[in-house]
Amino acid sequence: MFAKNRNLLILSFSLIVVMLGFGMVIPIFPFYIDKLGAGGSALGLLVATAALTELIFGPVWAVCPIGQAVSRS
């Protein structure tokens, strides 16, 4: 029982770190995109592409044998 809770705690902490990192980068994107000479539509496309990729490949990774092997270990 403790091992399951420990794994869930580690997974939750990892997710928090990833989301904090993503949340800290998003406010900087407009300045970076502007410096590259692109507009607001490029920023929207960049963020939408990241979300769409996660939406498509999240379920694929969950049923993929490699994803299942990683989640079991």
FIGUKOL-316248 format. One line per field, with one value per residue: residue number from 1; residue in one letter; y negated, x, z of N, C-alpha, C in turn. Coordinates in Angstrom, 2 decimals, decimal comma, m for minus. Layout:
N
n <- NUM:...
res <- A:...
n.v <- Y:...
n.u <- X:...
n.w <- Z:...
ca.v <- Y:...
ca.u <- X:...
ca.w <- Z:...
c.v <- Y:...
c.u <- X:...
c.w <- Z:...
***
This chain:
73
n <- 1:2:3:4:5:6:7:8:9:10:11:12:13:14:15:16:17:18:19:20:21:22:23:24:25:26:27:28:29:30:31:32:33:34:35:36:37:38:39:40:41:42:43:44:45:46:47:48:49:50:51:52:53:54:55:56:57:58:59:60:61:62:63:64:65:66:67:68:69:70:71:72:73
res <- M:F:A:K:N:R:N:L:L:I:L:S:F:S:L:I:V:V:M:L:G:F:G:M:V:I:P:I:F:P:F:Y:I:D:K:L:G:A:G:G:S:A:L:G:L:L:V:A:T:A:A:L:T:E:L:I:F:G:P:V:W:A:V:C:P:I:G:Q:A:V:S:R:S
n.v <- 1,20:m1,25:m1,59:m2,09:m4,55:m6,05:m5,97:m7,34:m9,82:m10,59:m10,69:m12,71:m14,89:m15,10:m15,81:m18,29:m19,75:m19,72:m21,10:m23,57:m24,41:m24,64:m26,58:m28,72:m29,28:m30,00:m32,80:m34,08:m33,46:m35,34:m37,51:m36,25:m35,19:m37,59:m38,68:m36,93:m37,72:m36,93:m36,85:m37,24:m35,17:m33,11:m32,47:m31,54:m29,33:m27,79:m27,17:m25,89:m23,71:m22,26:m21,52:m20,06:m17,97:m16,66:m15,90:m14,09:m12,15:m11,34:m9,35:m7,38:m6,77:m5,68:m3,20:m1,97:0,59:m0,07:m2,33:m1,17:0,58:m1,22:m2,53:m0,49:0,03
n.u <- 0,83:1,92:3,89:2,43:1,24:3,55:4,64:2,61:2,84:5,41:4,97:3,01:4,47:6,40:4,78:3,86:6,26:6,84:4,59:4,92:7,29:6,46:4,54:6,13:7,53:5,69:4,85:7,14:7,33:5,99:7,84:10,11:9,18:8,57:11,13:12,20:10,87:8,34:4,71:1,74:0,10:1,86:2,74:0,34:m0,05:2,17:1,67:m0,81:m0,08:1,54:m0,36:m2,16:m0,53:m0,06:m2,67:m3,21:m1,10:m1,03:m3,08:m2,21:0,35:m0,35:m1,53:0,43:2,93:5,51:5,02:3,39:5,22:7,04:5,40:4,86:7,25
n.w <- 0,00:0,82:m1,11:m3,44:m2,82:m2,52:m5,12:m6,46:m5,25:m6,09:m8,86:m8,95:m7,97:m9,99:m12,16:m11,29:m11,31:m14,07:m15,10:m13,82:m15,01:m17,70:m17,34:m16,58:m18,87:m20,81:m20,41:m21,39:m24,03:m25,91:m26,10:m27,05:m29,49:m30,77:m30,99:m32,82:m35,02:m35,67:m35,47:m33,39:m34,20:m34,74:m32,21:m31,10:m32,74:m32,02:m29,28:m29,55:m31,14:m29,39:m27,45:m29,04:m29,91:m27,48:m26,92:m29,00:m28,89:m26,23:m25,47:m27,29:m26,36:m23,93:m24,56:m25,96:m26,17:m25,24:m23,68:m21,71:m20,56:m19,47:m17,64:m15,86:m14,65
ca.v <- 0,00:m2,42:m1,75:m2,74:m5,96:m6,67:m6,16:m8,40:m11,07:m10,93:m11,07:m14,01:m15,89:m15,26:m16,55:m19,67:m20,37:m19,93:m22,16:m24,84:m24,78:m25,09:m27,83:m29,80:m29,57:m30,61:m34,28:m34,56:m33,18:m36,49:m38,28:m35,43:m35,15:m38,93:m38,83:m36,13:m38,39:m36,34:m37,56:m36,55:m33,92:m32,09:m32,06:m30,71:m28,06:m27,05:m26,65:m24,95:m22,51:m21,51:m20,94:m19,06:m16,82:m15,95:m15,31:m12,95:m11,10:m10,87:m8,04:m6,42:m6,36:m4,88:m1,84:m1,47:1,52:m0,76:m3,16:m0,30:1,09:m2,31:m2,82:0,60:0,09
ca.u <- 0,00:2,78:4,60:1,51:1,13:4,85:4,73:1,67:3,42:6,51:4,35:2,37:5,53:6,98:3,82:3,87:7,49:6,69:3,61:5,53:8,24:5,69:3,90:7,12:8,01:4,61:4,89:8,33:7,16:5,72:9,06:10,99:8,58:8,74:12,55:12,42:10,21:7,02:3,61:0,92:m0,44:2,90:2,68:m0,86:0,21:3,13:0,98:m1,84:0,60:1,95:m1,57:m2,69:0,37:m0,35:m4,00:m3,15:m0,17:m1,25:m3,73:m1,38:1,42:m0,95:m1,81:1,64:3,67:6,63:4,43:2,95:6,41:7,60:4,50:4,92:8,54
ca.w <- 0,00:0,91:m2,39:m4,39:m2,43:m2,79:m6,56:m6,82:m4,77:m7,00:m10,13:m8,77:m7,86:m11,33:m12,97:m10,81:m11,81:m15,51:m15,33:m13,42:m16,07:m18,85:m16,95:m16,53:m20,22:m21,60:m20,43:m22,10:m25,46:m26,79:m26,31:m27,89:m30,82:m31,34:m31,34:m34,02:m36,13:m35,94:m34,82:m32,40:m34,75:m34,59:m30,81:m30,95:m33,43:m31,21:m28,09:m30,01:m31,60:m28,20:m26,86:m29,97:m29,86:m26,24:m27,06:m29,92:m28,51:m24,86:m25,49:m28,03:m25,46:m22,86:m25,02:m26,62:m25,30:m24,59:m22,64:m20,63:m19,87:m18,68:m16,52:m14,89:m13,94
c.v <- m1,26:m2,67:m2,44:m4,23:m6,71:m6,95:m7,28:m9,76:m11,52:m11,39:m12,45:m15,13:m16,16:m16,07:m18,02:m20,41:m20,68:m21,08:m23,53:m25,32:m25,31:m26,43:m29,00:m30,19:m30,31:m32,15:m34,85:m34,39:m34,42:m37,32:m37,55:m35,38:m36,50:m39,16:m38,04:m36,73:m37,80:m37,12:m36,71:m35,25:m32,79:m31,57:m31,16:m29,35:m27,19:m26,41:m25,62:m23,64:m21,64:m20,82:m19,84:m17,80:m15,99:m15,25:m14,06:m11,82:m10,64:m9,51:m6,98:m5,89:m5,45:m3,44:m1,21:m0,52:0,85:m1,63:m2,34:0,25:0,01:m2,58:m1,72:0,61:m1,06
c.u <- 0,87:3,52:3,72:1,39:2,43:5,00:3,80:2,21:4,56:5,96:3,70:3,40:6,17:6,07:3,78:5,10:7,38:5,72:4,14:6,51:7,52:5,04:4,87:7,60:6,95:4,65:6,08:8,18:6,87:6,97:10,01:10,48:8,75:10,18:12,88:11,73:8,86:5,96:2,88:0,34:0,58:2,93:1,48:m0,68:1,17:2,46:m0,07:m1,22:1,03:0,74:m2,15:m1,83:0,12:m1,71:m3,97:m2,30:m0,29:m1,93:m2,91:m0,28:0,87:m1,19:m0,61:2,39:4,84:6,11:3,96:4,14:7,03:6,72:4,53:6,21:8,70
c.w <- 0,00:m0,41:m3,42:m4,08:m2,74:m4,29:m7,03:m6,39:m5,69:m8,35:m10,04:m8,69:m9,22:m12,23:m12,57:m11,34:m13,30:m15,79:m14,90:m14,47:m17,29:m18,55:m16,87:m17,91:m21,04:m21,56:m21,20:m23,61:m26,31:m27,09:m27,25:m29,32:m31,52:m31,79:m32,60:m35,25:m36,50:m35,17:m33,80:m32,90:m34,64:m33,15:m30,56:m31,59:m32,63:m30,00:m28,48:m30,49:m30,43:m27,57:m27,74:m29,97:m28,60:m26,31:m27,93:m29,35:m27,06:m24,82:m26,24:m27,12:m24,36:m23,29:m25,72:m25,67:m24,59:m23,45:m21,45:m19,86:m18,99:m17,47:m15,48:m14,10:m12,97
***
